[in-house]
Amino acid sequence: MYGPWRAEKYLLSIQTKNRIKNKTENRELTDRIRKIHTESKQRYGEPKIHHMLEKEWLKVSLKRVQHLMKGAGIYSIIRKKYRPHSNKGKMEEHDNLLNQDFSTTTINEKWVTDITYIHTLRDGWCYLASVMDLHSRKIVWLRF
């Protein structure tokens, strides 16, 4: 009568000790993950943090890192990749008036334009449009 009951009680005590041990380990590991995450300016995701933990000789699986990060609400900042969009509307074509002849004799004889795409963290993609006089090589007009 005493045998099975004692064995069950012993197993339950071991399981609760392991649960408590795992909770403290998880808490310490989550603190370390949070520190690595803030040191990387919130850029590192689960695989990179897992790699950093392995470099520190902490043996932990990627799944466990993912689970702990999700539980703690730790997410990396994801930057969207640039994808150029094509304009499906019909574009008006103009004749090539310069014909690759960029030589000039006077000011304001020939102007050229350029549009540059600039990526900023605050506004995303912005456009810089400019008009330059070929003779003086000065910017005549500029818009950002």
C-alpha positions, -999 to 999 in steps of 0.1 A, spaced: 0 0 0 28 25 8 49 18 -24 29 34 -52 18 64 -31 54 72 -20 67 69 -55 40 92 -68 47 117 -41 84 115 -48 78 121 -86 56 151 -79 82 167 -56 109 162 -83 86 177 -110 78 208 -89 115 213 -82 122 211 -119 94 235 -126 107 260 -102 142 255 -116 129 260 -152 110 292 -141 142 308 -126 163 297 -156 136 311 -180 136 344 -161 174 347 -162 174 337 -199 147 362 -207 167 390 -189 198 380 -210 177 380 -242 162 414 -233 198 428 -227 211 415 -261 180 428 -278 184 463 -263 222 463 -271 214 456 -307 189 486 -308 160 461 -312 174 449 -345 182 413 -337 155 386 -341 154 351 -327 181 335 -348 206 362 -342 199 363 -304 202 325 -304 236 328 -321 247 354 -295 236 331 -266 256 302 -282 287 325 -284 283 330 -246 283 292 -241 246 291 -231 231 259 -245 196 268 -255 175 258 -285 161 282 -310 125 272 -302 131 281 -266 145 315 -275 114 321 -298 90 310 -270 107 332 -244 108 362 -267 72 358 -277 61 354 -240 81 386 -230 68 406 -260 102 411 -275 101 417 -312 128 430 -336 123 460 -358 116 449 -393 125 472 -422 105 467 -454 126 460 -484 124 485 -513 103 473 -541 101 496 -571 66 501 -585 59 504 -621 36 530 -635 9 512 -656 -4 544 -670 7 556 -705 37 579 -704 40 608 -728 72 605 -749 92 635 -759 119 639 -786 156 638 -776 165 674 -783 201 672 -770 212 641 -789 240 636 -764 255 670 -773 261 686 -739 283 715 -751 270 750 -747 281 786 -755 259 807 -732 241 805 -699 206 790 -699 210 775 -733 205 739 -721 191 725 -688 191 690 -676 170 673 -649 174 645 -624 152 628 -599 169 609 -570 152 586 -545 164 590 -509 153 567 -481 149 584 -447 140 567 -414 113 592 -405 95 597 -438 104 566 -458 112 572 -495 115 608 -506 123 623 -539 148 650 -548 142 667 -581 167 692 -596 173 712 -627 209 721 -637 222 746 -663 248 728 -684 269 759 -691 274 772 -655 269 738 -639 247 754 -613 214 741 -599 186 763 -612 158 746 -594 156 721 -565 127 704 -547 127 678 -519 
